[in-house]
Amino acid sequence: MRAYLTMPLADPAGVSKPVAMAVLAPVVVLGGWWMVRRIRAKFE
């Protein structure tokens, strides 16, 4: 989903779609981990 939001910014910067998605993958994984961590902390 974030790839679709950042593609308009990546094209003028000269970044190809696979590279942009490869850069976004760790960001999305870390964001998911952080959200799960916050949810678990609220239940403890």
N, C-alpha and C positions, 0 to 999 in steps of 0.2 A: 504494500500500500504506500509506503513512504517513497518507493522508487518512482511511482507516478507523480508524487508531489515534488520530487527533486529533479526530475528529468528536464523541466524547462530551465532550471538553473545550471544543469550539467552541460547541456548542449552549447550554450554560448561560452562556457569555460573551456570547451574542447575536450571534455571527458566523455568517453564512450559509455554506452549503457551497461555493458558487463563490468567495467571498472567501477562505475558508480554503485552498482548493486553489490559488488564485492566490498566496497568501503562501508556501505550501509548495513551489511549483514551483522558484523560485530556490534554495531550501535544498537540494532534492534534486539539482539540477544541480551546484551547488557541491560537494556531498558526493561525487558521482560523479567530478568533476574532481580533487578532493583524493585520492581513493582511487587513481585511475589514476596520478597524479603520484607517490604513495608506491610503487606497484608498479614503475614505471619507474625510480625512484631506486634501488631494491634490485637491479635488474638491471645497473645501470651501475657 
